[in-house]
Amino acid sequence: MPIGARVRSGGECDHTKEGEDAEKQTSIFKKMVNLVTNVENVGEKLFLKPPKLRRKARKNPYAKKQEKNEVNRERVTTEIQKKCNEIYFASENENDSKWVNGKYEKKMHRTRFWVQNPNGVSAKNDFRVFRGDVEEAKDNFIDFMALPETKLNVNNKFVHERLTTLVANHSQHSKLCLTNTKGYNVEECTQPGGVGSIAMGKLAGRYAGMGSDPLGRYTWMKFKGATRTIKIYSVYRVSQPSHVNLGETTAYVQQYQLLNIKALKECEINENDGEKVRKEKEDKRRTMKLINPRHAVLDTLLQNIKTDIKEKMLIIVLGDFNEDVYSDALNDTFNQVGMSNVVKEFVTDKEGIRSYNRGSKVIDGIWVSCSLLPHVAKVGMATFRTVMNSDHRGIFMDVDLKHILDAPHMEFTTMQFRRLQCSMPKRKETYCNKVNFY
C-alpha cells in the first residue's frame, strides 16, 4: 500500500482524489511564482528609479465666478461697442456720412495734419481702443495728430509712461506730448480736460522739442528743417461760458481756480473775521473781475505766438475751440498775429456741415501762418468714426512742408547805384536834358 494513500471503510485506497489535490497545489504554486517574478520586475522598474511625485492641481474655488465674470465682460463689451457704433446725433444730416471737400490721397512729399476730439482716451484693457486708433492713424498716413480733451490724468506716472511706450511700439521714432491741470488725485487715471499730440513718420525725425501749458490747455512741438523751424500747437478750449452750476472736477472749474487763486484767497471769509471785514470781502468779491478760462486761453496763446514770430518760426494751431470757426470774433483774434483760417479758406460752403454730432456748427479748426498758406495742398473733413470712434469728426490738412523747411535761404542784396557827379559839366548837362525831356 503506497504512502499517503487513504483507506476507505471498505479497505480500498482513493488514488484519484490524491492526484487532484496534488495538481491543485502545483498550479497554485506556479501562480505564486509568477506573481513574485512579476512583482520583482515591477520593483526594478518602479521602485529602483521612483518618479517625482506631482501634486494634483487644486481646483480654483473662484473659477466658476471668473468664468461668469468673463462672460459678463464679453457681453458688456459687445453692448458698449454697439452703443459706440450707434452714435447719438442731435438731428439727421446727409453730410455726416460724406467727406467734405473730397477724400484725401497721400502723396510722398506731403505732410498730413489731423485734429479730432477723442472725447476721452479709455485706459481699459491696457488702452486697447487707443492702440487701435494709433494703428488707424498710421494706415491713413497721418504725420501729426492733435487730441484735444483726452481726459487723462498726466500726474499719474503709469498713464504717461504706458502711453509713450505704446505709441513708440506702433510707430518708430514717434513722439507723444500730454498735459492736464496739476493738483489732481494721482491715483486716478481719468481727469476732465487735457490735451495730447502725437508726431509720427518722417515728421518725427525733425523733432526739436516739446512743451505744454502749466494749466493743461495746450501742448506744442517744434520741428526743424535746414533753414526754417515750425511750431505746432494743440489746443482745447472749455465749452462752458461760466462756472455757475458746474462740478468741482470739471476742466472749467480747475482752470478757473488756478487762474483766480490769488484773488479768491484774498476774499476768503475766516471765522475770526469781524462783521466789517466780512462785508468788505463780500463787496470786493462782487466788484472783483475774475479771469474767464475761455478768454484766458486765447490771450496766453497769442502772447506765445508773438514771441515765436520774433524768433522767425512758422506756426500751426489745431484744436477744439468750442466756437464756430467761421465767426468773425475768433478769426479776428488770430488775424492779429497774421494767421489765417485754413478751413474757412478751403471749405467755403458751410451749409449743413458740422464737426460735433450734437451741434450744428464747425467748432474744430486749423490756423496757419500766412507764409504757409500757399503751400497748403488740401483741407477737408472726414466722416464720423473715421479714425477714432468719437462724437467729433476729424479735420485734415496736407502741406508741402519739405519745400518750406528745406528751401534754400535767399538773401536780398541792395543794388549799387551810380551817383551823379556834379563836378563834370557834360554829365550835368545830359542829366538835365533827360529830366526835362521826360
C-alpha positions in Angstrom: 0.0 0.0 0.0 1.6 3.3 -1.0 2.5 6.0 1.4 -0.1 8.8 1.9 -2.9 6.7 0.5 -6.1 6.8 2.4 -8.1 3.6 3.2 -11.8 3.7 2.9 -14.0 1.8 5.2 -14.2 -0.9 2.6 -10.4 -1.3 2.6 -9.7 0.3 -0.8 -7.3 3.4 -1.5 -8.5 6.6 -3.1 -5.7 7.5 -5.6 -7.9 9.7 -7.8 -8.6 12.3 -5.0 -4.9 12.4 -4.1 -3.9 13.2 -7.7 -6.4 16.0 -8.0 -5.1 17.7 -4.8 -1.5 17.5 -6.0 -2.4 19.1 -9.3 -4.2 22.0 -7.5 -1.2 22.5 -5.2 1.2 22.7 -8.2 -1.0 25.1 -10.1 -1.3 27.4 -7.1 2.5 27.2 -6.6 3.1 28.2 -10.2 0.8 31.2 -9.9 2.6 32.3 -6.7 6.0 32.1 -8.5 4.7 34.1 -11.5 3.3 36.7 -9.2 6.6 37.0 -7.3 8.6 37.4 -10.6 6.2 40.0 -11.9 6.5 41.9 -8.6 10.3 41.8 -8.8 10.3 43.1 -12.4 7.9 45.9 -11.4 10.1 46.8 -8.5 13.1 47.1 -10.8 11.2 49.5 -13.0 9.3 51.5 -10.4 10.9 51.3 -7.0 14.5 51.3 -8.0 14.0 54.6 -10.0 11.0 56.2 -8.4 9.4 59.1 -10.4 8.9 62.6 -9.0 5.6 62.9 -7.2 3.4 65.7 -8.6 0.8 67.4 -6.7 -2.6 67.4 -8.1 -3.7 70.8 -9.3 -6.1 72.2 -6.9 -9.4 73.4 -8.2 -9.8 77.1 -8.0 -12.9 77.8 -5.9 -13.4 81.1 -7.8 -13.1 79.5 -11.2 -16.9 79.5 -11.8 -17.1 83.1 -10.7 -14.3 84.1 -13.0 -15.9 82.3 -15.9 -19.2 84.2 -15.2 -17.3 87.5 -14.9 -15.6 86.8 -18.3 -18.9 86.1 -19.9 -20.4 89.2 -18.4 -17.4 91.3 -19.6 -17.8 90.0 -23.2 -21.5 90.8 -23.0 -20.8 94.3 -21.7 -18.1 95.0 -24.2 -20.3 93.9 -27.1 -23.1 96.2 -25.7 -20.6 99.1 -25.4 -19.4 98.5 -29.0 -22.9 98.5 -30.3 -23.6 101.8 -28.4 -20.4 103.3 -29.7 -21.3 102.3 -33.3 -24.7 103.9 -32.9 -23.5 107.4 -32.1 -26.3 109.7 -31.0 -26.9 112.6 -33.4 -29.0 115.7 -32.5 -30.6 115.6 -36.0 -30.1 113.8 -39.2 -27.7 115.3 -41.7 -26.6 114.0 -45.0 -23.1 115.5 -44.8 -22.2 113.4 -41.6 -21.6 110.3 -43.7 -19.8 112.2 -46.5 -16.2 113.5 -46.9 -16.3 117.3 -47.0 -14.1 118.7 -49.8 -13.3 115.2 -51.1 -11.4 112.3 -49.7 -7.6 112.7 -49.2 -4.9 110.9 -51.2 -1.5 110.7 -49.6 1.5 111.8 -51.6 5.0 111.1 -50.5 6.2 114.7 -50.4 3.3 116.0 -48.3 2.8 116.1 -44.6 -0.7 115.3 -43.1 -2.0 117.0 -40.0 -5.1 115.7 -38.2 -7.2 117.1 -35.4 -10.0 115.2 -33.7 -11.5 115.3 -30.2 -11.5 111.7 -28.8 -13.9 112.6 -26.0 -11.6 110.8 -23.6 -9.0 108.1 -24.0 -10.0 104.9 -22.2 -7.4 103.2 -20.1 -9.3 99.9 -20.0 -7.7 96.7 -21.3 -4.3 98.4 -21.4 -5.5 101.2 -23.7 -6.8 98.7 -26.3 -9.0 101.3 -28.1 -6.3 103.9 -28.2 -3.8 101.3 -29.7 -6.4 100.7 -32.5 -6.7 104.4 -33.1 -2.9 104.8 -33.5 -2.9 102.0 -36.0 -5.8 103.7 -37.9 -3.8 106.9 -37.9 -0.8 105.1 -39.3 -2.9 103.4 -42.0 -4.3 106.9 -43.0 -0.8 108.3 -43.4 -1.2 110.9 -40.6 2.1 112.5 -39.6 0.8 114.8 -36.8 -2.3 114.1 -34.6 -3.9 116.7 -32.2 -6.1 115.2 -29.5 -8.0 117.8 -27.5 -9.9 116.6 -24.4 -8.1 113.4 -23.7 -9.5 113.2 -20.1 -6.2 111.6 -18.9 -4.5 112.2 -15.6 -0.9 113.1 -16.6 0.0 113.3 -12.9 -0.3 109.5 -12.8 3.1 108.3 -13.9 1.7 105.0 -15.1 -0.6 106.6 -17.7 2.2 108.8 -19.2 4.8 106.1 -19.3 2.5 103.4 -20.7 1.1 105.6 -23.5 4.6 106.7 -24.6 5.7 103.1 -24.9 2.5 102.1 -26.8 3.0 104.9 -29.3 6.7 104.1 -29.7 5.9 100.4 -30.4 3.3 101.2 -33.0 5.4 103.8 -35.0 9.1 104.2 -34.9 10.7 107.4 -33.6 7.3 108.8 -32.7 6.8 111.5 -30.0 3.9 111.9 -27.6 3.1 115.0 -25.5 0.4 115.0 -22.9 -0.8 117.7 -20.4 -3.6 118.5 -18.0 -4.2 120.7 -15.0 -1.9 120.0 -12.0 -3.0 119.1 -8.5 -5.4 116.3 -9.3 -5.6 113.0 -7.5 -2.5 111.0 -8.5 -4.2 107.6 -8.0 -6.9 108.1 -10.7 -6.3 107.6 -14.4 -9.0 109.9 -15.7 -9.3 113.7 -15.3 -11.5 116.2 -17.1 -9.9 118.2 -19.8 -6.4 117.6 -21.1 -4.6 117.8 -24.4 -2.4 115.4 -26.3 -0.4 115.4 -29.6 1.4 112.7 -31.5 4.1 113.1 -34.1 4.8 110.1 -36.4 6.6 109.2 -39.6 9.1 111.5 -41.3 7.9 114.5 -39.3 9.1 112.9 -36.0 12.7 112.8 -37.5 12.7 116.6 -37.5 11.7 116.8 -33.8 13.4 119.6 -31.9 11.5 119.9 -28.6 8.1 119.9 -26.9 6.3 121.6 -24.1 2.9 122.4 -22.6 0.8 125.0 -20.8 1.0 124.8 -16.9 -2.8 124.9 -16.8 -3.1 122.0 -19.3 -4.8 123.9 -22.0 -2.5 123.3 -24.9 0.7 121.5 -26.0 3.4 122.4 -28.5 6.0 120.7 -30.6 8.9 122.1 -32.5 10.3 120.6 -35.8 13.4 121.8 -37.5 14.4 121.9 -41.1 17.5 123.0 -43.0 16.5 126.7 -43.0 13.2 127.1 -41.1 11.6 125.9 -37.8 7.9 125.2 -37.4 6.0 125.1 -34.1 2.6 123.3 -33.8 0.1 123.9 -31.1 -2.7 121.5 -30.0 -5.4 123.4 -28.1 -8.5 122.6 -26.1 -10.8 125.4 -25.1 -13.5 124.7 -22.5 -17.1 124.9 -23.6 -18.8 126.3 -20.5 -19.3 130.1 -20.5 -19.2 130.4 -16.7 -18.5 128.4 -13.5 -22.1 128.6 -12.3 -23.8 125.2 -11.6 -20.7 123.3 -12.5 -19.0 120.4 -10.7 -15.8 120.9 -8.8 -13.8 118.5 -11.0 -14.7 119.9 -14.4 -12.0 121.4 -16.6 -13.5 124.9 -16.4 -13.5 124.9 -12.6 -10.0 123.6 -12.4 -8.7 126.3 -14.7 -10.9 128.9 -13.0 -9.5 128.2 -9.6 -5.8 128.2 -10.7 -6.3 131.5 -12.7 -8.0 133.3 -9.8 -6.3 131.6 -6.9 -4.7 134.8 -5.5 -7.9 136.9 -5.8 -10.1 134.1 -4.3 -7.7 133.7 -1.3 -7.9 137.4 -0.5 -11.7 137.3 -0.5 -11.9 134.1 1.7 -14.0 134.7 4.8 -12.5 133.3 8.0 -14.1 132.5 11.4 -12.0 135.2 13.1 -13.1 138.0 10.8 -15.4 140.6 12.2 -18.5 142.0 10.6 -16.7 144.9 8.9 -14.0 142.7 7.4 -16.7 140.2 6.1 -18.7 143.0 4.4 -15.5 144.4 2.8 -14.6 140.9 1.5 -18.1 140.3 0.2 -18.2 143.7 -1.6 -14.7 143.0 -3.0 -15.9 139.7 -4.3 -18.9 141.2 -6.0 -16.9 144.0 -7.7 -13.8 141.9 -8.5 -13.3 140.9 -12.1 -12.3 137.3 -12.3 -10.5 135.7 -15.2 -12.6 133.7 -17.6 -10.8 130.5 -18.8 -12.3 130.7 -22.3 -10.8 134.2 -22.9 -7.5 133.4 -21.0 -6.6 130.6 -23.4 -6.6 132.8 -26.4 -4.7 135.6 -24.6 -1.9 133.4 -23.4 -1.8 131.6 -26.8 -1.4 134.8 -28.7 1.4 136.0 -26.4 3.3 132.8 -27.0 2.8 133.1 -30.8 4.1 136.7 -30.8 7.3 135.6 -29.2 7.6 132.7 -31.7 7.2 135.1 -34.6 10.0 137.2 -33.3 12.2 134.1 -33.4 11.1 133.7 -37.1 9.1 130.5 -36.6 6.3 129.1 -38.7 3.2 128.3 -36.7 0.2 125.9 -37.0 -2.6 125.8 -34.5 -5.0 122.9 -34.3 -7.7 122.3 -31.7 -11.3 122.2 -30.4 -12.3 125.8 -29.7 -16.0 125.1 -28.9 -16.9 128.1 -31.1 -17.9 128.5 -34.7 -14.6 128.7 -36.6 -16.4 130.8 -39.3 -17.2 133.5 -36.8 -15.5 136.9 -37.2 -14.7 137.2 -33.5 -12.5 134.1 -33.4 -10.8 134.8 -36.7 -10.0 138.4 -35.8 -8.1 137.3 -32.7 -5.8 135.1 -35.0 -5.6 137.8 -37.6 -3.8 140.0 -35.0 -0.9 137.6 -35.2 -1.0 137.2 -39.0 -2.6 133.7 -39.1 -5.4 132.6 -41.5 -8.2 130.1 -41.0 -7.5 127.2 -43.4 -10.9 125.6 -43.0 -12.6 128.8 -44.0 -10.3 129.2 -47.0 -10.8 125.8 -48.4 -14.3 124.8 -47.2 -16.3 127.7 -48.5 -19.7 126.1 -48.4 -20.5 125.6 -44.7 -24.3 124.9 -45.0 -25.2 121.6 -43.3 -21.6 120.9 -42.1 -20.7 120.3 -38.5 -17.8 118.8 -36.6 -19.8 117.9 -33.5 -22.6 115.3 -33.7 -24.8 117.1 -31.2 -24.2 120.6 -32.6 -24.9 122.4 -35.8 -21.6 124.2 -36.5 -17.9 123.5 -37.1 -16.1 124.0 -33.7 -12.8 122.3 -34.6 -10.3 124.2 -36.8 -6.8 124.8 -38.1 -4.9 128.1 -38.4 -1.6 128.6 -40.1 0.9 131.4 -40.7 0.3 133.4 -43.8 3.6 132.3 -45.4 2.4 128.7 -45.0 -0.9 129.2 -46.8 0.4 128.9 -50.4 1.9 125.5 -49.5 -1.3 124.0 -48.2 -2.4 121.4 -50.8 -5.7 120.2 -49.4 -8.1 120.7 -46.4 -11.2 118.7 -45.6 -13.3 116.9 -43.1 -13.6 113.1 -42.7 -16.8 111.2 -41.9 -17.7 110.5 -38.3 -15.8 107.4 -36.8 -13.1 107.5 -39.5 -10.0 107.2 -37.3 -11.5 107.5 -33.8 -14.9 106.4 -32.6 -15.8 109.8 -31.2 -18.6 112.4 -31.3 -16.3 114.7 -33.2 -15.2 114.3 -36.8 -11.6 114.6 -37.9 -10.3 117.5 -39.9 -7.2 117.0 -42.1 -4.7 119.3 -43.8 -2.0 118.3 -46.3 1.0 120.6 -46.6 4.1 120.6 -48.8 6.3 121.1 -45.7 9.6 119.9 -47.2 9.7 122.9 -49.6 9.3 125.3 -46.7 11.6 123.8 -44.1 14.4 122.8 -46.5 14.2 125.7 -49.0 17.4 127.5 -49.7 17.7 130.8 -47.8 17.8 133.7 -50.3 19.3 137.0 -49.1 18.1 140.2 -50.9 21.1 142.4 -51.7 20.7 146.1 -52.4 21.7 147.3 -55.9 24.7 149.6 -56.3 23.7 152.9 -57.9 26.0 155.2 -59.9 25.7 158.6 -58.4 25.7 161.9 -60.5 28.9 163.7 -60.4 28.1 167.4 -60.4 31.7 168.5 -60.9 31.6 167.3 -64.5 29.6 169.8 -66.7 28.9 167.5 -69.6 27.2 164.8 -67.4 25.3 167.5 -65.6 24.0 168.8 -69.0 22.9 165.4 -70.2 21.1 164.7 -67.0 19.2 168.0 -67.1 18.2 167.4 -70.7 16.8 163.9 -69.9 14.9 165.1 -66.9 13.3 167.9 -69.0 12.5 165.5 -71.8 10.6 163.1 -69.6 
